[in-house]
Amino acid sequence: MLQFQIEPAPDITIGDDKSQTQEFVIGPLERGQGVTLGNALRRTLLGSLEGSAVTTVRIAGANHEYAILPGIREDVLDILLNAKELVVNSHSPEAVEIGRVMATGPTEVTAGQIHFSPQVRVINPDQHIATIAEGHSLEMELHVERGVGYRQANHVHEGVKSIDTLQIDAVFMPVRRVIYSVDESAVGEGGSASENLRLEITTNGSITPDNAIAQAANKLILLFQPLANLGMPKQEVVELEPSAESQIPLEEINLSVRAYNCLKRAQVSTVSDLLAFSYEDLLEIKNFGAKSADEVVEALEHRGFSLSKNPAKA
């Protein structure tokens, strides 16, 4: 097993465009491992992390990107390019989140004026969208999706296609830049040669650099895990059939509306699903507090069940 330390920079540098930069030093590594680890992390950070982006825009009175709107300083193409620079972070379970803005001049329309659901956060609210002259107005609708990498405008979700839908090339990548270098001057135990990997990560602000490197590392672990099991004897897995009692629908244990909705969003449909959770797992569910967790424990005990003692492994 590799024995090294990770030393992140104490402060994250935040740029004027809300980007975040942080440097990590990983070592000591054996000679050659710095390039191997650095290149794998760089490619995964830049190409495999999921992010959010504006994919389509609808503008009242505009049927194509070369249209000119009365009273608007920018033409439609400029508005689309400005919308493409919008940095958002969507945690919505829906395939598409829709934001709307309606403004009357004279005014400058910025990203902060776009109304999204609470599941979508705008990272750069000062991003300029359009300038409206007095006596004129602008009505827009922006569609936000989650994805990986880069997607051309002609690959848009079927549910948002219409005649007046203007498509945008979507850049989902939350990591903007990764620079790594290897310091071969480090000395390991016993005077043996070793090296340190320096990794500088810049994100668009929708994710922190340390969170990005953690996600990339987990993706690499999942990629190599099947290879680690090669040559090992296969063990027969005996699947136990759940009891009829544990297949009770979630609706029948009389939970409050808030607790029920949170569990359904977490893909919990039966008592059997619920028994896989520990008390700590319930607290990890979004908007699920201690009061709701206590309610679940009481409802299960009333039926003769109890939660798992061990937290579920990711």
Summary of the structure (lengths in Angstrom):
residues: 314
radius of gyration: 25.2
end to end distance: 21.3
largest distance: 77.9
contacts: 890
relative contact order: 0.16
helix: 30%
strand: 30%
